[in-house]
Amino acid sequence: MMRTRWYKIRNDLLTDKTRTFLIILSIAIGLIAVGTIVSARAVLSTEIQRSYVAISPSNGTIRTAELFENDFVNSVRRIDGVHEADARRLLTVRCQTQPGEWKTINIYVVDDYEKIRLNKIFPNEGAFPPPEREILIERAAMQVLNIAIGDTIKIEMPNGKTRKLTVSGTVHDMSQMPAQIDNTPYGYISFETLKWFGQSYGFNELNIATENPEDANFVQWVNSEVKNHAERSGMTPSLALIAEPGQLPLDDLLNAILLLMGFLGFLSLMMSAVLIINTVTAMLAQQRRQIGILKAIGATTRQLLEMYLVMVCCYGAAALIISIPVSIAASRALSQFLAKMFNFDLMHFSIPLTSILIQVITGLLVPVLASLTPFLNMLKVSAVQAMNAFGNIKSVSSKSWIDRTISGSKLWFARFVLFRPQLLSIRNLFRSKQRLLFTLITLVLGGGIFISVFSTQSSIERTLDDFVKWYNFDVMVNLQRPYRTQEIEHAGMQIQEVKHIEFWKMLPSRMVRSDKSETTTINMIVVRTNTPNAPSPTITEGRWLLPDDENAIIISSTFARDENIHLGDWITLKIDGDDQSFRVVGVSLGIAAPMAYTNFSYISRITDEVNQADAVLISLKNPAALQKETVNQIERHFKDKGFQVYSVITMQDETAEAYNLFGVITSLLLIMAVLLALVGGLGLMGTMGINVLERTREIGVMRAIGASNRNVSNVFIMEGMVIGLISWLFGALLAIPLMFLLNSGIGLALIGAPLNYAYSFQGVLGWLALVLALSALASFIPARNASKLTVREVLSYE
């Protein structure tokens, strides 16, 4: 008996190659999806940290309004709790790469590029360190500036002095925000070049590493001590950033991506498990008569169980041979794509053992578990019943209401609108309800994920639109220092294209906690609330500022989440070295850096700068006609009027920066949507292929009584498309809760609040078209192959 059973396994695997291929393909597809997502997630979480540790990252950065030298840096190194300190110079200047095209660029100056202690900068291509009167560009910024090594760029200093620099190479600075995301390029020069610019020697940025970096409270305390030391030394800290070691500039975005990949990986695992269960169930149903014959010649339950467990293990092992190398290649491609987005290098690419184990367990254990229930059910059938080809036909009295409805007189009305092949398709659809259920589960999961992914992308777009439209301007001119609002308005309204002017004041501040430690720098925007065109952000909690508000404040959702601040709380902010108390009256939508909004008249009084502003928001008469020449004209006009211009940005720039920030998420969403749609679609193709093979004799009977090949194919195509339509309907419903889960997870990770929900009807229509096309293709190919067989061959098929 042993030889007979193993011969049967070999015969089943090798003789019916089409069935074997479909089963292996169905299992492999799900395993590839799981392996790709799990492997890429593990590689990213490991390699990003490994690359980031290599630069010796700081966990505190302080920028000062005044310059300092190495004596101050050495004094900081002697402060208790400070492990290391390093300094550099930062200049924000204007850069011209093409005639009439100016961009704001941050230029760093380092004393010795070969001996950087914290936030190390590594050479990438060309010269290093930067030669005198030449500049190096961070590699991610080359595309933003649209330049190449060897090009010449013009740099304009805040005092109006210009110099031309040759781009002599590129560097990799992982401590900075990737330029393609925040649209801010970075350059690097020597102090000799800085002296050529007419600037004096000195630093204005201090990077700190603490002795106990894993203790967040200790890190905050040390940074507060360093800031206090700087203030006692006569300096004014204008920016303070605190970060835990290993925390990337886009750590929230990375966490959101890893969360998304974990969620989609879990759903892929569910899809793979259901796909395997359906495939194995269909295979056992097809071998019903063979099981009856084996039982008739004396096979025991244990022998049959061992035989089929070995068979499904063979299917799983063959699928693993396909899935493991394909998932490794796919995860490498996905990891490299995201690595480029985050501007880091994959130092080592090694697939974690966990990923392979998950695939092996899914590929071997799940098919075994999936075969137990249908096989044990099959054992309850006697040998006579199993060998009877019609043993599964129920009596009319034992039929379910679905069977009675689609086969009896209750379907008489359909005969007036449907032809016999379509009626046969509908009846065949419910013949194997368990198989139909599992097929629908796979497709509904795939469709729900596909539509929810598109809905999440739409939610991101709506959230970003709400975030940028509150600015209510076309061009913003940032000035080097505050000027009187009357002077600004008088100068701005002289420009012919200007329709309206609004004013801002931007103040760096820090919140003082109850333990006297201080937070990172909060970008406080001081706005006028008594003008009709005053911008106001999207409020997620509470209200916006009122004209008579004095110590009221609006804080961004990310800052409120991180500091556990609620409506009505009183907070203390340090502004220009003085502590000021504010009451939180609202929480606004916030992205990336902490933001706060206060009343212009109140802040003007407490800072003794009444009716002064340093940011000009300009609305144009014809925003659609906004061109680079218009922006340059506005900038030249303010300079000619004696204003020192710090930077000029447009609403288009702000919109592009916001979309770039979420571009990684949307790109990943699209990749995952296509991948999971492929899993569901090919799973349907495998299932329908097995269904067609199972009914090969039925095809022979249809052809024997005169049905053409086209009529035979239409029966199965219609059946597949009806399955697709049913799955589309339930998938569209399942997408709603999935969308809420994704929107909440991504929103809370990135902006401290759920995304603004937007259900994607484009995704619904896209999945409808895709699932109908896949259903038709899944049914047509195997039905067409079967219809080419002769009547004698299909009638004798087992």
MIMAR-313203 format. One record per residue (C-alpha): z, y negated, x negated. Coordinates in steps of 0.2 Angstrom, whole numbers, plus 5000, padded with zeros to 4 digits. Layout:
// residues N
ZYX/...
***
This chain:
// residues 798
500050005000/500449884985/498649904979/497949874996/498949714999/498549634982/496749684985/496749585001/497549434993/496149434980/494849464993/495449325004/495449204989/493749244982/492749304996/492949165009/492749024996/492448885010/494148925018/495048935001/494248774995/494748685011/496548745010/496748704992/495948534995/497148495009/498648534999/498048444983/497648284993/499448254998/500148304981/498948184972/499648044983/501448084980/501148114962/500247954959/501547844968/503047924961/502347934943/501747744943/503447694950/504447784937/503247724923/503347544928/505247534930/505447614913/504147534903/504447354909/506247364904/505747444887/504447304883/505647164889/507047234878/505847224863/505847034864/507747014863/507846924879/509146784882/510246784897/510446594898/509346444895/509846264894/508646114893/509345944888/508645774891/509045724873/508445814857/509645914846/509545994829/510146154820/511846084818/512146094837/511346274838/512546334824/514046254834/513446354850/513446514840/515346484836/515846474855/516846624861/515746744870/514046684862/513246834853/511646734848/510846564851/509046504847/508146344850/506446274853/505546114859/504646104876/503345974880/502445964897/500845874894/499045864901/497645964894/495845934896/494746094893/493146024902/492545854905/493445784920/494545934922/496445914917/497846034919/499646024916/500146134901/501846184894/501846174875/503246264864/503646214847/504646334836/505346304819/504846474812/503846594822/504246734811/506146724813/506346694832/508046774837/507846774856/506346774868/505246834854/503346784854/502146914847/500446884840/499046954851/497346894843/496846764830/497946664819/499846674819/500946574817/499946424823/499046324809/499346144808/498346034821/497846194830/498646284845/498946464851/498846504870/499846634879/498546774882/498746764901/498346584901/496646594894/495846644910/496846504919/496146374906/494446454906/494346444887/494046554872/494646564854/493746434844/493646314858/494346134857/495546054870/496145884872/498045854874/498745694881/500545654878/501645564891/501445404881/499645414883/499145464865/497845604864/497445734851/496045874850/496646044845/495746204841/496246364850/496446474835/497246624844/498246704857/500046764858/501046874870/502646784877/503446904890/504846784894/503746664903/503046674921/501246754920/500046604920/498946694933/500346694945/501146524944/499546434938/500546364923/499746394906/500746394890/500346344872/501146354855/501046234840/502046194824/503146054820/501845984808/500645974823/502045894834/502345764820/500445724820/500645684839/501845554834/503445644840/505045664831/505845824825/507145904837/507446034850/507746024869/507846204874/509246324870/509246504873/510846604873/511346784873/513146834877/514246964869/514547064885/512847044894/513247174907/514647074915/513846944927/515446844928/515646844909/513846784907/514046644920/515746584911/514946584894/513446484900/514646364908/515546344892/513946304883/513446174896/515146094894/514946094875/513246014877/513945874888/515445844877/514145824863/513345684873/511845784880/511245794898/510745964903/509245944914/508946134917/510046284917/509446464920/510546614920/509746794920/510446964917/509747064902/508147154906/507847034921/505946984921/505446804926/504746894942/506147024944/506246994963/504347024964/504447184954/505947254964/504947214980/503447314972/504547464967/505347464984/503647464992/503047604981/504547704985/504347685004/502547735003/502947874992/504147945004/502847925018/501548015007/502748155004/503048175023/501148165026/500848295012/502248415020/501448405037/499748425030/500248585021/501148655037/499648625047/498448705035/499548865032/499748885051/497948875054/497649005040/498849125048/498149105065/496449145059/497149305051/497949365067/496849525069/497049565051/498949565052/498749675067/497749805057/498949805043/500449835055/499449975063/499150065046/501050055042/501349885034/503249835035/503849665039/504449645021/502849695014/501749575025/503049435021/502849465002/500949465003/500749305013/502049215002/501149264986/499549204995/500149034999/500949014982/499249044975/498548914986/499948794980/499648834962/497848804963/498148634972/499348594958/498048624945/497048494953/498348374958/499348354942/497948294931/497148184944/498848104949/499248074930/497547984928/497747884945/499547834940/498947774923/497647664931/498847604944/500147564931/498947474919/498347374934/500147314938/500547294919/499147174918/499747074933/501547064925/500847024908/501647164898/500947314888/501247494892/502047544875/502147724880/501447814895/502347974898/502348054915/504248084920/504748264923/505348214940/503648174946/502948344941/504448434948/504148344965/502348394965/502848574960/504148594973/503048514987/501548624982/502448784981/504048774991/503348675006/501948805009/503148945008/504348865020/502848815031/502248995032/503949065037/503949005055/502149045060/502249215051/503949265059/503149215076/501649325072/502749475068/503349475086/501649515092/501249705093/499849775083/498849805099/499049625104/498649555087/497049665085/496449605103/495349465100/495849395117/497649435116/498049245115/497249215132/498649165145/498549205163/498249065175/500149075180/500749065162/499648915158/500448745155/500048595165/498848535152/497848695152/497848695171/497248515171/495848525159/495148695165/495448685184/494748575198/495848435193/494548385180/493148385193/492848205192/492448215173/490948315177/490048165184/490248065168/490348205155/489148335150/489648515147/489748505128/490948355130/491948455143/492048605131/492648485118/494048425128/494548605133/494548665115/495548515110/497148585118/496848765115/497948775099/499248645104/500348665089/498848645077/498348485087/500148425085/500248445067/498448365065/498948215075/500648195065/499648185049/498348065056/499647955066/500647945050/499047895040/498547775053/500247695055/500447665037/498647595036/498947475050/500647425045/500047385027/498747275034/500047195045/501147165031/499747085021/499446975037/501346935037/501346885019/499846765022/500746685038/502346665028/501446575014/500446465026/502046415034/502846385016/501446275009/500946175025/502646085026/502145985011/501045885022/500045805007/498345824998/498845754981/500545734972/500845624958/502345664948/503045514937/503945514921/505345404928/505845334945/504945174951/505245064965/504445124981/503644964985/502744954969/502145134971/501545104989/500644944984/499745034970/499345184980/498645104995/497345004984/496445174982/495045184995/495245364999/497145355003/497645365021/499545375019/500945385005/502645465006/503945474992/505145604985/506445604972/506745764962/508445794954/509045944944/510745994950/511946144948/513146214961/514946224955/515746384961/517546404965/517946484948/517246324940/515746424934/513946344937/512346414944/510646404937/509746234940/509346194958/507746094961/508445964973/507045874983/507645704990/506545665006/506445525018/506845585035/506445425045/504545425043/503345515054/502445595040/503945655031/503745845026/504945975032/505046155026/505146305038/506946325044/507546505045/509346455051/510146295057/509246125058/508246005047/508945845040/509245695052/509045505047/510945475048/511445625038/512445585023/513145735014/512045865023/510945985013/509646115016/509646265004/508246395001/508546565008/508446654991/509846544984/510846565000/510746754998/511146754980/512646644981/513246714998/513146535007/513146515026/512846385038/514346255039/514946295021/515446155009/514646164992/514946064976/513346014966/513445934949/512145784949/511945674934/513645744927/514645704943/515245824956/514645794974/515145884990/513845935003/513846035020/512546165023/511646125039/510146225037/509246365027/507446355023/506146475018/506246494999/505146574986/505546594968/506646454961/508146394970/507846234981/508846114991/508345965002/509445805005/509245635013/508445505002/509545355008/511145445004/510645514987/509945344982/511645264985/512645394976/511445384961/511345194961/509445204962/509045124979/507245134985/506645224969/505645374968/504745484955/503545584966/502145514976/501345624990/499645554995/498745605011/496845565010/495745505024/494545655022/495545805014/493945915015/493145795002/494545824989/493645844972/494145844954/493445674952/494545604966/496145674958/495545604941/495245434950/497045434957/497845474941/496845344931/497245214945/499145244943/499045244924/498045074924/499445004935/500745044922/501445204929/501845344917/501145504925/501945664922/500745774931/499545774946/499445924958/498545954974/498946054990/497546174984/498446204968/500146234977/499246354990/498346454975/500046464966/500946534981/499546664985/499546714966/501346744967/501046874981/499346924974/500147084966/500947134982/499347114993/498247204980/499547344979/499547354998/497647364999/497647504986/499047604995/498147575012/496547655005/497447794996/498447845012/496947825023/496047945011/497548065013/497448065032/495548065033/495348215021/496748305029/495848295045/494248355036/495148505029/495948545046/494348525056/493448635043/494748775046/494548755064/492648775064/492848925052/494049005065/492848985079/491249045070/491049185082/491149055096/489748965088/488749125088/489049155106/488448975110/486948995100/486549165108/486549095126/485348955120/486348815113/485448715099/486148675083/486348495088/487248545104/488448655094/488748515081/489148385095/490448495103/491448495087/491048305083/491648255100/493248365098/493648275081/493248105088/494448125102/495748185090/495448025080/495547915096/497247995101/497947975083/497247795082/498247745098/499847825092/499647755075/499447585081/501147605090/501947685075/501347535064/502447415073/504147485067/503447525050/502847345049/504547285053/505347395039/504047335026/504247155031/506147155031/506147245014/504847145005/505446975013/507347005009/506847054991/505746904988/506246754999/507946815005/507346825023/506146935033/504246895032/503546805047/502846945057/501046955060/500247115068/498547145060/497247175074/495947185060/496947335053/496947415070/495047395072/494747445054/495747605056/494847645072/493147625063/493747725049/494647865059/493047885070/491947895055/493048025046/493248125062/491448135064/491148175046/492548305046/491848395060/489948385057/489948455039/490748625043/489948635060/488248605052/488548735039/489148865052/487648825063/486448875049/487049055050/486049175060/486749235077/487049415070/488049335055/489149225065/489449365079/490049485065/491149355057/493049395055/
***
